Amino acid sequence: MLYAILCYNSEDAVGSWSKEYHAQTMERLLTVHDKLAKQGRLGPVARLLPTTAATTLRKGREEMVIDGPFAETKEQLLGFYIVDCASLDSAIDVAKDLAKANPGTGSYEIRPVAEIHESHLPAEKKPAA
């Protein structure tokens, strides 16, 4: 079963990290990535730009396009992982590994993936790893 692990944290908190702390955190996260990749369980991983770069399309009687996210929250969606796990418990274990690699506040939301579509972007248009 594929699970999406959605990464939430305060953009202000993450944005205040020193370059050194950011690099150390990314190194710890890459250790988790490498472990999952070697097991053939790591799918797409994406880090999103800040919500200041977001645009929201509100549905309803009339469509409305607004800058930024609509909901005011203390934590923002910063990125996500798609991971192949045998069970929810296994997906929770992956989220725990990510949490250990990236200590502090925030949360990981775990959701089963109903379907996934292969990317049709040409290689030169895909974000750099």
N, C-alpha and C positions, 0 to 999 in steps of 0.2 A: 504494500500500500504506500502511496506517496503522501507525504505530509508537507504542508507549508508551515514553516516556522517564521512567524512575523516578529520582527525586532522593534521594540518600542523603547524610547528613552527621551529625555529632555534634550532638544536640539541645543539649548543654551548650555547645558552641562557638557555635552559632547564637544560643542564648539569651543569651550574654554580649556580643553585639554592642551597641554604643551605638545610640541612636535615629538618630543622624546616619549611621552606617555602614549600618544597616539601610535607611534611606531611599535612600541612594546605590546600594546593591545592587539594591533594587527598581526604581529608575529605570533602571539598566543592563539589568535583566531585561525591563522593559517595552519597551525599544528592540528587543530580540529578538522579543518577543511581537508588537509592531506590524509588524515586517518580515514575520513569518510570516502574520499576519492579512491584510495587504495582498496577499499572494500567494495567499490563500484556502487556506492549508495548516494553520492552527491550529485544533485541536479543543478539547475540554474541557481545562482546566488546574485543578488543585486543590492547595491547600496544606493539609496535614493538621494537626490539633491535636497537641500532644505525646503521646508514648506514655503519659504519666501519665493521659491521658483515654481510653486504649484499653481495650477489653475483648476477650478472645479466647475463642472457642468451640472447644475441642479435640474433635476427632472420635475415635471409637474404639468400643469395646464400649459404653461409657457416655459420653454427652456431659458435658463439664465446662466451666463458664464461669469464667474467671479474670480478674482485673484485669491490665491491661497486656499487652504482647506476651509471647509465650512464650519466644522465643529471646533469649538475652543476647548482644548484639552491641555493637560499638564505634560503629557507624553505624546510624541509624534511617531508615526511609522517611519523608521529610518531605513529599512531594507527587509529582505526576506531570503530564506533558503527553501529549496525543494529537496527533500530527503526521502529516500526509499527506506522504509522501516517495516519490520514484520508486525509490529503492534503499536498501539498508543504508548505503552510503557517504554518501548524502544525509542519512540520519538521524544518522549519526555527525557530519557537519558541523554539524547543528543542536545536538547535544549539546556540541560544541566551542564553538559560539557562546554557549551557556548557561554553560559553564565559564569562558569569558573574562569574562562579565558577572558571575559569582559566583565570584571567585577564592578560593583556599584549598584545604583538604582536602575530602574527600568523593568521591562518584562518581555517575555517571549510567549506569544499566542500560538498555539498549535492547532492546526485544522487539517483534517483529511482533504485531499485534493480529489475533486470529482472527475476532472478531465484536464488534460494538458495538450497543447498544440505545439507542434514543432515550429521553431523559428524559421521564417522565410527571409530574414534579413541577410543581405550579402555579408560576407566576412568582414569587409572593410567598414560596414555600418554598425557592427556589433560593438558594444562598449568594451574597452580594454580590460583584461583581467587584472 
